[in-house]
Amino acid sequence: MSRLGAGIGTRGPGETKLETDQRHIRRRIHDIKRRLDAVVKQREQYRKRRKSNDMFQIAVVGYTNAGKSTLFNRLTTSHTLEEDQLFATLDPLTREIRMPSGLQTLITDTVGFIQDLPTTLIAAFRSTLEEVAEADFIIHVVDVSNPDLEQQQKTVHDLLKELNADTVPMLMVYNKKDLISETFIPAHHPNILISAYEETDVQQMLHKIETILTEEWTRYNVTIEPNEGDILNKLKRDSIVTFHTFDEDKQVYIVSGYIRSNHPLNGILKEKTT
């Protein structure tokens, strides 16, 4: 009966510190699970809407505190949390960004991965990470200054495999180069070494992503009539345009670039191939 006098967040008269800590942990886990359940339902609605728009989707993943949210903010000028703590990004955010070529993409910041996730949270966290399995490209952010970076990379790769996302094209982004003094030799490819706070580094990363995509995507070279502006606009939005000009003699647009092999525009492009 003595424990009935314990207030919320305080230790009861007969309660040990260990029991108090366990009670706080159970409450914290319950709160995280509750928030995650709400996020899962919300994200499912978002995913359905995005799929109907058929936009290219990039997921930002990484071990917790690798700098994912910092990079996401630099890319989107959004205001996700940049706290140096576990679970700082519980609610995955998605924003639209424009790549250097003009390609419009959706980019999603996901919850940070951690090793030995408590069993009671595994199912809930995996639900939020379904975003990753449905992505067209993955940015894997790694804290290059962390002495445990090899283990952290393995943790992320193992979870990606469990999510059936290990075959999604990916760029290893070794972040926080400003915090290391020795030469870093990456073990995984393709990769890039950056500081998320350097705008030139972020832009180089975007160019690197487009280079990778051109190696994966289908090349096209087409002519488009002046009255087919909708097709031209879709190409600028949904593909990597490398050449674009208007032929005054033939009165047509000549456009070259790269596009996803499964994009609906491919059928039209085959008819217009020069």
C-alpha positions in Angstrom: 0.0 0.0 0.0 3.0 2.3 0.6 3.5 2.7 -3.1 0.1 4.2 -3.6 1.5 7.5 -2.3 4.0 7.8 -5.2 3.3 10.7 -7.6 3.8 10.7 -11.3 7.6 10.7 -12.1 8.5 10.3 -8.4 9.7 7.3 -6.4 7.2 5.6 -4.1 8.2 5.0 -0.4 8.9 1.3 -1.1 10.3 1.6 -4.6 14.0 1.2 -5.4 15.8 3.4 -7.8 16.1 0.5 -10.2 12.3 0.0 -10.1 11.8 3.7 -10.7 14.1 3.7 -13.7 12.4 0.6 -15.1 9.0 2.4 -14.7 10.3 5.5 -16.6 11.7 3.3 -19.4 8.4 1.4 -19.8 6.6 4.7 -19.9 9.1 6.1 -22.5 8.7 3.0 -24.7 5.0 3.2 -24.5 5.1 6.8 -25.5 7.4 6.1 -28.5 5.2 3.3 -29.7 2.1 5.4 -29.5 3.7 8.2 -31.5 5.0 5.7 -34.0 1.6 4.2 -34.5 0.2 7.6 -35.4 3.1 8.2 -37.8 2.6 4.9 -39.6 -1.0 5.7 -40.3 -0.2 9.2 -41.5 2.7 8.0 -43.7 0.6 5.4 -45.4 -1.8 8.1 -46.6 1.2 10.2 -47.8 2.7 7.3 -49.7 -0.5 6.6 -51.6 -0.7 10.2 -52.7 2.9 10.3 -53.8 2.7 7.1 -55.8 -0.2 8.5 -57.7 2.0 11.5 -58.7 4.8 9.0 -59.9 7.6 11.3 -58.6 11.1 10.1 -58.0 11.7 9.3 -54.4 14.9 9.6 -52.3 15.2 8.3 -48.7 17.8 9.6 -46.3 19.0 6.8 -43.9 21.8 6.4 -41.4 22.7 5.5 -37.9 21.4 7.9 -35.3 23.4 11.2 -35.0 25.1 10.7 -38.4 23.8 14.1 -39.5 20.8 13.0 -41.6 18.5 15.8 -40.4 21.2 18.4 -40.8 21.7 17.3 -44.4 17.9 17.1 -45.0 17.6 20.7 -43.7 20.3 22.0 -46.0 18.6 20.3 -49.0 15.1 21.5 -48.2 15.5 24.5 -45.9 13.1 22.6 -43.7 13.2 22.6 -39.9 13.5 19.0 -38.7 15.2 18.4 -35.4 19.0 18.4 -35.3 19.3 17.3 -31.7 22.3 15.1 -30.7 20.2 12.4 -29.1 18.5 9.1 -29.8 15.1 9.2 -31.6 15.4 12.9 -32.5 13.6 12.3 -35.8 10.6 10.1 -35.0 8.3 11.6 -37.6 9.7 11.0 -41.1 9.4 14.2 -43.2 9.1 14.4 -46.9 9.8 17.5 -49.0 10.1 18.2 -52.7 13.5 19.4 -54.0 14.9 20.2 -57.5 18.1 18.5 -58.6 20.8 20.4 -60.6 19.4 19.2 -63.9 15.9 20.3 -63.0 14.6 16.8 -62.0 12.0 17.2 -59.3 12.2 14.6 -56.5 10.7 13.8 -53.1 13.2 13.4 -50.3 12.3 11.7 -47.0 14.2 12.0 -43.7 13.8 8.8 -41.7 14.3 7.8 -38.1 17.9 7.1 -37.2 18.9 3.4 -37.0 20.4 2.1 -33.8 22.0 -1.2 -32.9 20.2 -3.7 -30.7 16.9 -2.0 -30.9 14.6 -3.1 -28.0 12.3 -6.0 -29.2 9.2 -4.0 -28.1 10.1 -1.3 -30.6 11.4 -3.2 -33.6 8.1 -3.8 -35.3 7.0 -0.1 -34.8 10.3 1.3 -36.1 10.3 -1.0 -39.1 6.8 0.3 -40.0 8.2 3.8 -40.3 11.0 2.6 -42.4 8.7 1.2 -45.0 9.4 4.5 -46.7 12.9 3.2 -47.5 11.8 0.0 -49.2 9.6 2.1 -51.5 12.3 4.6 -52.4 13.9 4.9 -55.8 17.3 5.9 -54.3 18.9 5.9 -50.9 21.3 8.4 -49.4 23.1 6.6 -46.6 24.6 9.2 -44.2 27.6 8.0 -42.1 29.4 10.0 -39.4 33.0 9.7 -40.6 34.3 11.0 -37.3 32.7 8.2 -35.2 35.2 5.5 -34.2 32.4 2.9 -34.5 31.4 3.8 -38.1 32.1 0.3 -39.5 29.7 -1.3 -37.0 27.1 1.5 -37.6 27.4 1.0 -41.4 26.8 -2.7 -40.9 23.8 -2.1 -38.7 22.2 0.1 -41.4 23.0 -2.3 -44.2 21.6 -5.3 -42.2 18.4 -3.5 -41.6 18.1 -2.4 -45.2 18.4 -6.0 -46.2 15.7 -7.0 -43.7 13.5 -4.3 -45.3 14.3 -5.7 -48.8 15.8 -2.3 -49.6 19.4 -3.5 -50.1 19.0 -3.5 -53.9 17.8 0.1 -54.1 20.5 2.3 -55.8 22.5 4.0 -53.0 25.1 6.7 -52.4 27.3 6.4 -49.2 27.6 10.0 -47.9 30.4 10.2 -45.4 29.5 13.3 -43.4 31.4 15.5 -40.8 34.6 15.6 -42.7 35.4 18.8 -40.8 35.8 16.7 -37.7 38.6 14.4 -38.9 42.3 15.2 -39.4 43.5 12.0 -41.0 43.0 10.8 -44.6 39.8 8.8 -44.9 39.6 5.8 -47.2 36.0 4.6 -47.7 35.2 0.9 -47.9 31.9 1.3 -49.7 31.2 2.6 -53.2 29.8 4.8 -54.7 30.6 7.4 -52.0 31.3 11.0 -51.3 33.0 12.8 -48.4 31.2 16.0 -47.3 30.3 18.3 -44.5 26.5 18.9 -44.5 27.2 22.5 -43.5 29.2 23.2 -46.7 26.9 24.3 -49.5 29.4 23.3 -52.2 29.7 19.8 -50.7 25.9 19.4 -50.7 25.7 20.5 -54.4 28.5 18.1 -55.3 26.5 15.3 -53.6 23.5 16.1 -55.8 25.6 16.1 -58.9 27.0 12.7 -57.8 23.5 11.3 -57.4 22.6 12.4 -60.9 25.7 10.8 -62.3 24.8 7.5 -60.7 21.2 7.8 -62.0 22.4 8.4 -65.6 24.3 5.1 -65.4 21.1 3.3 -64.3 18.5 5.1 -66.4 17.5 4.9 -70.1 19.0 7.5 -72.5 16.6 9.3 -74.9 17.0 11.8 -77.8 13.7 13.1 -79.0 12.1 15.9 -81.1 9.0 17.6 -79.6 6.5 19.8 -81.5 5.9 23.3 -80.2 2.3 22.4 -79.3 3.5 19.5 -77.1 4.6 21.7 -74.2 3.1 19.3 -71.7 5.5 16.6 -72.7 8.4 19.0 -72.6 7.5 20.1 -69.1 7.2 16.5 -67.9 10.6 15.7 -69.3 12.1 18.7 -67.4 10.4 17.6 -64.2 10.7 13.8 -64.4 14.0 13.2 -66.2 17.6 14.3 -66.2 17.7 16.7 -69.2 21.3 17.0 -70.6 20.5 18.9 -73.8 17.6 21.1 -74.8 17.4 23.5 -77.8 14.8 24.7 -80.4 15.6 24.0 -84.0 14.5 27.1 -85.9 14.7 25.4 -89.3 12.6 22.4 -88.4 10.5 24.3 -85.8 10.9 21.5 -83.2 12.5 21.1 -79.8 15.4 18.7 -79.6 15.8 17.2 -76.1 18.3 14.6 -74.8 18.6 13.1 -71.4 18.0 10.1 -69.1 14.7 8.7 -67.7 13.7 5.8 -65.4 13.0 2.7 -67.5 9.6 2.2 -65.8 8.4 5.8 -66.2 5.1 6.2 -68.1 6.7 8.7 -70.5 8.8 6.0 -72.1 6.0 4.9 -74.4 5.7 8.4 -75.8 9.5 8.9 -76.1 9.9 5.7 -78.2 7.5 7.2 -80.7 9.5 10.5 -80.8 13.0 9.1 -80.8 15.2 10.8 -83.5 
